[in-house]
């Protein structure tokens, strides 16, 4: 009988030890775009989608953006009406806190980029004069913006950019 009581006390102490260990454990934490928790008869699961924290380092001539998920292009809208023009363009970081960089490889044109908000309201224009063009959206509210690349009066490419809040 005494052995049974001692065995039960050992199991109880071992169980309390593991409970205390689990309660003091810390999980990874991160700022993410969205997430949630799903529960059902079989158990529960927590999930997160995307990591939006981006750290940017640079020396004035070069900029490096660190992060886990940084797509160069979220979507491209339009039709390639100029098969003779090689337009390989990227915008990054996307999503951004405000500073954007448009890089055009194999630059065969001089044009401009017009920036619009999600409602289609024209915000500003910037001339493309080099392979790299910088934009500052930090004065604008968080949301979705469109950068449309034009040559003369013809739109060649459109980028959808997500501007995050600070």
JOJO-V562836 format. One record per residue. N is the residue number from 0. SS is DSSP state (H for helix, E for strand, L for the rest). OMEGA is omega in degrees with one decimal (999 if undefined). BURIAL is # if it has 9 or more other C-alpha atoms within 8 Angstrom, else .. Layout:
n-><N | N>
ss-><SS | SS>
omega-><OMEGA | OMEGA>
burial-><BURIAL | BURIAL>
This chain:
n-><0 | 1 | 2 | 3 | 4 | 5 | 6 | 7 | 8 | 9 | 10 | 11 | 12 | 13 | 14 | 15 | 16 | 17 | 18 | 19 | 20 | 21 | 22 | 23 | 24 | 25 | 26 | 27 | 28 | 29 | 30 | 31 | 32 | 33 | 34 | 35 | 36 | 37 | 38 | 39 | 40 | 41 | 42 | 43 | 44 | 45 | 46 | 47 | 48 | 49 | 50 | 51 | 52 | 53 | 54 | 55 | 56 | 57 | 58 | 59 | 60 | 61 | 62 | 63 | 64 | 65 | 66 | 67 | 68 | 69 | 70 | 71 | 72 | 73 | 74 | 75 | 76 | 77 | 78 | 79 | 80 | 81 | 82 | 83 | 84 | 85 | 86 | 87 | 88 | 89 | 90 | 91 | 92 | 93 | 94 | 95 | 96 | 97 | 98 | 99 | 100 | 101 | 102 | 103 | 104 | 105 | 106 | 107 | 108 | 109 | 110 | 111 | 112 | 113 | 114 | 115 | 116 | 117 | 118 | 119 | 120 | 121 | 122 | 123 | 124 | 125 | 126 | 127 | 128 | 129 | 130 | 131 | 132 | 133 | 134 | 135 | 136 | 137 | 138 | 139 | 140 | 141 | 142 | 143 | 144 | 145 | 146 | 147 | 148 | 149 | 150 | 151 | 152 | 153 | 154 | 155 | 156 | 157 | 158 | 159 | 160 | 161 | 162 | 163 | 164 | 165>
ss-><L | H | H | H | H | H | H | H | H | H | H | H | H | H | H | H | H | H | H | H | H | H | H | H | L | L | L | L | L | L | L | E | E | E | E | E | E | E | E | E | L | L | E | E | E | E | E | E | E | E | E | L | L | L | E | E | E | E | L | L | L | L | E | E | E | E | L | L | L | L | L | L | L | L | L | E | E | L | L | L | L | L | L | L | L | L | L | E | E | E | E | E | L | L | L | E | L | L | E | E | E | E | E | E | E | L | L | L | L | L | E | E | E | E | E | E | E | L | L | L | L | E | E | E | E | E | E | E | L | L | L | E | E | E | E | E | L | L | L | L | L | L | E | E | E | E | E | E | E | E | E | L | L | E | E | E | E | E | E | E | E | E | E | L | L | L>
omega-><179.4 | 177.0 | 179.0 | 178.8 | 177.9 | 178.7 | 178.6 | 179.0 | 176.7 | 179.8 | 179.5 | 178.4 | 177.5 | 177.1 | 178.4 | 178.0 | 179.7 | 177.0 | 178.3 | 178.3 | 179.5 | -178.7 | -179.2 | -179.1 | 177.5 | 176.6 | 175.7 | 175.9 | -177.9 | 173.4 | -176.3 | -178.5 | 179.1 | 179.0 | -180.0 | -179.6 | 178.6 | 179.2 | 178.4 | -179.0 | -177.5 | -179.2 | -179.6 | 179.0 | 174.1 | -178.9 | 175.5 | -178.2 | 172.6 | 172.6 | -172.3 | 179.4 | -178.2 | 175.9 | -177.9 | 177.7 | 178.6 | 178.9 | -179.7 | 178.2 | -177.9 | 178.0 | 177.2 | 177.9 | -179.8 | 177.6 | -177.1 | -176.5 | 178.6 | 178.7 | 177.1 | -178.4 | 174.3 | 175.8 | 176.3 | -177.7 | 174.5 | -178.1 | 178.7 | -179.5 | -176.8 | -178.4 | 179.7 | 179.1 | 176.6 | -178.2 | 176.5 | -173.8 | 175.9 | 175.8 | 178.4 | -6.7 | -179.9 | 12.2 | -175.5 | 171.9 | 178.2 | -177.3 | -179.2 | 178.4 | 174.7 | 179.1 | 179.6 | 176.9 | -178.6 | -176.3 | 179.9 | -177.0 | 169.0 | -176.8 | -179.7 | 175.9 | 176.5 | -176.7 | -179.2 | 173.7 | -176.4 | 179.4 | 179.9 | 179.3 | 178.8 | -179.0 | 178.7 | -179.2 | 176.8 | 179.4 | 173.6 | -178.4 | -179.8 | 177.1 | -179.9 | 177.9 | -177.3 | 179.0 | 176.9 | 177.9 | -173.3 | 178.3 | -178.3 | -178.1 | 174.7 | -179.6 | -179.0 | 179.7 | 179.7 | 174.5 | -178.1 | -179.8 | -177.9 | 167.4 | -169.6 | 179.5 | -177.1 | 177.5 | -179.7 | -176.0 | 178.6 | 178.1 | 173.8 | -175.7 | 176.8 | 176.7 | -178.8 | 172.9 | -178.4 | 999>
burial-><. | . | . | . | . | . | . | . | . | . | . | . | . | . | . | . | . | . | . | . | . | . | . | . | . | . | . | . | . | . | . | # | # | . | # | . | . | . | . | . | . | . | . | . | . | . | . | # | . | . | # | # | . | . | . | . | . | . | . | . | . | . | # | . | # | . | # | . | . | # | # | # | # | # | . | # | . | . | . | . | . | . | . | . | . | . | # | . | . | # | # | # | # | # | # | # | # | # | # | # | # | # | # | # | . | . | . | . | . | . | # | # | # | # | # | # | # | # | . | . | . | . | . | . | . | . | . | # | . | . | # | # | # | . | # | . | # | . | . | . | . | . | # | # | # | # | # | # | # | # | # | . | . | . | # | # | # | # | # | # | # | # | # | # | . | .>
